[in-house]
Amino acid sequence: MTLADELKHSPLDAEHRALGAKLVPFGGWEMPLAYPSGTLAEHLACRQGAVAFDVSHLGTVRVTNEAAFTELQVALTNDLTKIGPGRAQYTHLCADDGSVLDDIIVWWVADEWFDVMPNASNTSRVLDAVGGEDVTGGRAVIAVQGPAARERLAAVAPEAAAVPRFHVARFSWAGTPCLAAGTGYTGEDGVELSVPVDAAVPLWIALLEADIIPAGLGARDTLRLEAGLPLHGHELGPGITPLQAGLGWVVRWDKGDFRGRDALLAEKEAGIARRLRGLAVEGRKPPRADQPVLRDGSPVGVVTSGNFSPELGHGIALAFVPPDVEVGDRLSIDMRGTEVPAEVVKLPFVARA
């Protein structure tokens, strides 16, 4: 059996192939990296108009029992009492040592109905932590993103287009019950649509007919990097805590006990040993993950994600550096033996349009 045989496939797989997409392995799935227009064009289409990403590789763990609220409160760092049914919340699942096992969006659909949305490769560990049912295989998820996303989506699914930011709504499309959330991973406004498998292809086709451009994982990564958003396995993961990643706001100390709380509280009291910062790099050469960050010629940190910014026209990076490094400081990155100047800048690199 080959790797391609072992990979999971989106309900939209045939559509991507028909569009000429370049497909790559990602988190155990085979997903589109880019279409013939290319990552740069897809990136700019999201910043200037509207694109559709197939993000069906993300998991959906549905928790619908009477104890769902309590189980999620104990497992996750954020506090569900700050929202309610019909809302969505960004949160973390931490290990006992405080490191981030996964970063998650929780869709609180109804009183005892939570759709927990983990990263692709982490669905099983989230299922183990929160219980519920893995319903990933029964739906597709399409993210419509960009400043024109809602206007163009309204021509296809007006109820979905109207869902406010970080809210969740049930809607019907072609007689099929679906879900929409005002969430995304690009820094732009937009909506994510969770639709049963049978409705996925006709909805995708309708979106493209509404002048919503298909975009792949390449553009999704450059967009999230410009927005300063973390990627699990890079800015979050083993040995990395929410506090180090600058995401302490997702840790609600006053809600009661939750997994990893003691370790995180100890780190908070002692002070973090490193922090995530944004680096703007001179020139078009893109920095890459794992390249050393230097201060006065000596290694002090490491790049976690780096790329060329289509919007800014130069390289950008996220990197872990000492906690005393401040915005405006001058550092450098060792790019394969070449020391390239970099300035510490405030995140996000690119603000929402």
N, C-alpha and C positions, 0 to 999 in steps of 0.2 A: 504494500500500500504506500502511495506517495504522499508527500505533505499536502498536495492539492486535494487528494481524496479525503484527508483527515479534517480539512478546514470546513467550517460552517459557511453557509451562504445566505445572503439576504433574500427575502422574497422578491427583491428588485434586481437580482443578479442578472437575469436575461436582459433587462432594460439597460443596465450599465454596459453590457457587452455589445448590445445593438448600437449604443452611442459611441462605441470605440474607446471606452475607458481603459486605462491601464490599471489592472487589478493586482493587489499586493496582499500578503498575509499581514494581519493586524489583530492581535489579541485573540488568536484562534479562529479568526474569520478571514475570508477573502473579500476585500473591500476596494472600492475605487480610489486610487491615489489621485488621479487627474483624468480629465477628458481631453480630447484633441486640442481644445482651446488653450490648455496649459494652466498651471497653478497661478501664474502671475495674473492672467486674465480673470480667472475665477475669483481670486483674492480681491481684485479691484471691482469686480461686479458686485461683490458683497458690500464693499465700502460705499459704492455709488448707487446701487440699485437693489436687487434681491436675488438670492441664490437658494437652492435646495440641496441639502446634504442628506444622504441616506446614512442614518446613524443607528440602524437596526442592530448593529453589533453591541450596542449598549444593552445591559441587562434590564429586565423588569422582574422584580421580586414583589409579588402581591401579598400583602398581609391584611387579612380581613376578619380576624377573630376578635372576641371581646377584649382580650388582653393586648391587642396590637399597640395601642398608644403607650401602655406601660413598658412593653418589651422594647419599643423603639427608643423611648426615653432613657432606658438603662443602657442600651447598646451604643447610642450615638451621642455626639458631643453637643449639638445644638439643642435648643429648647422648643419643643412643639407647642408649648403653651403660648408662645409669642405669635403663633399663627392660628389657623383653624381650618375646618373643612373648606375646600375650594381654594386653598393656597398651596404654594410650593416653598421649599426651604432647602438651602445648601447646608450640608453637614458633613461630619467625618465619622468614620468607624476607626477607632484606634485600638492598638494592641495594649497589653498591660503595661508596656514600657513607654506608652504615650506616642509611639510612632504611628503614622497614618497607614492603616491597612487599605483604606479606600476613601476617596471623596465622592460624595453622593448627593443627588437631588431627590428629595422626598416629595412626591405628589400626594397631597392629602385630598383624595377625591370626595369622600363622604365620611360620615361619622366613624364607621369601622372599616374603612377602605383606604389603604395606603399603597401606592405604587412606589417602591423604592428602586431608584435607578442607579445601579453601580456601573463602574467601568467594565468593559467586555471581559477581561480575564479574571475579574474579581467576583463574578456573580455567585459562584459556589461558596466563597468565604462569607459573603454578605448573607446568603441564604442560611448558612450555619449560625450566623450571629443573631439574626432577627426572626428566623422562622419563615412561615408563609410558603408560597408556591412560586416556582420559577415559571413564568408565563412568557418568557422571551420568544419562544418558538411560535407563538400564536399571533404575533403582531409585527408590524413594521413601524419604525419611528423615522419620521422625516422632519428635519429642522429647516424651516424657512427663515432666512436671516437677511438683514439689510435694512437701510432706511426706507425702502419702498416695499418691504416684506408684507406689511399688513394691508397696504392698499391693493397689491396684486393678489394676495391671498383672499381678500374679500370677494373677488370675482369668482372664486372657486368654493370657498367655505366661509361665508360671512360670520357665522357664530364663532368659528375658531379664530378668525382675524380680530375679533373684538375682545378676546381674553386679555385682561390687564397683565402687566409685568409681574411675574412670580405669583400668578393666580392659575388655577386649574378649572377647566370647564368641560362638561360633556356636550358633545354636539353630534348631529347626524349628517352623514354624507352619503348620498345615493341610497338612503334608507338604512344605512349601517351605523350602529352606535360607535362613536369614536371619542377619544380624549384629546384635549389641547392644553398646553401649558405655556405661559409667557416666559419661557426660559431659552437659553442657548449658550453658545461657547465661542462667540466671535467678538464680543464687545459691542456689537450692534443690537438694535431692537429685533425682535422676532418671536416666532412661535414654534414649538415642537409639537408634532402631530403623532399620536399613537393610534394606529388603525389596524383592524383585523387583517390578516394576510390576504384574504380574498379581495379586499378593497384597495390594497397597496398599489398595484400596477395602474388601475384606472385613475386613482388619485394622483400618482406621480405624473402620468401623462397630462392630466388636467393642469397641474401646476406648471409644467413646462410650456403648455399652450398659453398660459397666462403671463408669459415673458419672465418666468422665474428660471434662472440659469442653473443647470446642474453643476455642482462643485464637489471636489473630492477631498480626501484626508490631507493632501498637501496644503491646500488653501486653508483648511480648517486649522492646521497647525500654525501657519504663519499669522493667521488672524488672531488666534488665541494668544500667541506670543506677543504681538503688538499690543494686545489688551492686557498683558501682564498676568494672564490666567495660568494656574499651575496644571501640569500634566502628571498624572500618577506614573511613577517609575522614573521621574526626572526631578520635579520640585517636591514631590510627596512620595513616601514609600518607607522601606525599612530604615530605621535610624533617623528619620526626619519627622519632627513633630509639627503640629499646627503653629506653635509659637515661633519656631525657627523659620517657617515659611511665611511669616507675616500674616497668618490667618487666625490669630488669637480670638478674633471676634466670633468665630464659630464655636468657641468653647464657653459654655454657660456655667460658670462656677456655682451659681446660686440655685440651680434646678434640682440638686440632689446628686446622688452617686451615679456615675456612669463609667464605662470601661476606660481605663487609662487615666482617670482623674487624679489619683494619688501621684503618679509619676509626673503628670503635667503640672500639678501644683508645686511639686518639689522643684521642677525646672523653673517655674515662674519665680519662686522665692530665691533661687540661687542665681538666676540670670542666664539667658541663653548664651551658648558658646559660639554661635554663628547666626547669621540672618540672611535672608534672601534679598538681593538688590537687583535693580535693573542697570545694565551697562550699555551705553551708546558708544559704538566703535567707529573710529575714523575709517572711511573708505567703504567700498562695496563688498569686500571680502567677508563672508559670513563666519562668525565664530561658531564653534560646535561644542556639543556636550563633552565633558570630561577634560577640556583644555584648562590648564592652570591659569589662575588669576594672580597677577604679581603686584606687589607694592614695593617701590624702590628696588625692583629687580628680584625680589624674593617671593616665592610662592606663599600666598595667604588664603587662597580659596580655589574654587573650581566652578566652571561653567556647568549649569544643569541643562539649559536649552539655549540654542543660538541659531540665528538665520539672518538672511538679508531681509530688511523691511521694505516691501514694495511701496508703502506709503511714504516712508521717510527717505528712502534712497541710500541707506547705509546699513551696516551690520548692527544688530542688537542682540543682547543676551540676558538671561537670568542666571544669577550665580550666587552661591553661598560664600560669604565673606565674613571677616570678624565683625562683631557687633558694634565696634566703634567707627566703622566706615559710614560716612554720611553722604547725602546728596550733594553733589558738587565736587566730591573728591576725585582725584585723578589716579587711575590705576592702569594696568595694561593686561593684555591676554597673550599668552604664549600660543601662537597659532602655528604649530608644526615648526618650531624653532625660530619663528619671527615674532618679535615683541611688538604688538600693535597697541597704540594708546587707546584708552577707554575712559569715559567719564561716567560717574555714578549719577543716574537721573531718577526723577520721580516717576513712579508707575501710575497709570499705564503709559506705555510709550505713545500710543495713539488713543485719543479720547473718542467716545462715540460720536458719530456724525450728528 
